[in-house]
Amino acid sequence: MTKNQLSIFNRLRPVTVGFDNIFDHFERMVDNDNLFSIPTVNYPPYNIVKTGTNTYDVELALAGFSRDDIDVEFAEGILTIKSKDKKESAEDPDVVIHKGISKRFFSKAFTIADDVEVKGAELKDGLLKVSLERIIPENKKPRSIEIK
């Protein structure tokens, strides 16, 4: 048997309409073995929280970072959150004897569905919260079809 014959995506295609881009996305992941080689880097730690029927928050623990240290970008369905590369100042009068709080470079990327909008981002008490909302167009909302 070939990989395509075993693919659940190909078995679902005949009974679905309009999901080709989703199936193609997952097929590429499986074909490139990306599904099994997704990095398991846990820095910074994060949560994805469903806050309502159609609302979500992506939360990242960013102790020691300020708004100026972080870039949040959304382009082509990818939400990217990363730290800016800042060099430590040689004029800094403080001498760190032990550095246990990590403030290293990071970059996290999240794939966002086409019908989800990024509403905003807030950094408060060391927690960056990016708010998302799924926007359901009128033609996708449930409705009753009159039979004539």
C-alpha angles and dihedrals in degrees: 000000000000126000090252092054089053094045113114088203092065090048090054097047096080092057099043135069126206099007097104094113091053093048091046090051093053092043090056090050092052095041092052093042087236090134090067098036098054105138115249096210107152098194117139099020113232144184131208107208128189102217099177143350092293104009132092139177127209107205125193124187104229107167111180096018123115129203089263091057096058136068121199114190134174118195134150094352096310122113108203123190117184142156121248116244104250123175117222112251117248088210093062105127094202118092114207110218095183125015108203098144109082117223099165130144115281139172124191124183127194125190109230123201119247093248095052122094127200105234100184149301133247131186112204130157093349094307120112111205120192111192120214132184130195108225113207112202118223092251091059097048116101115265138166117254115216114229114220 
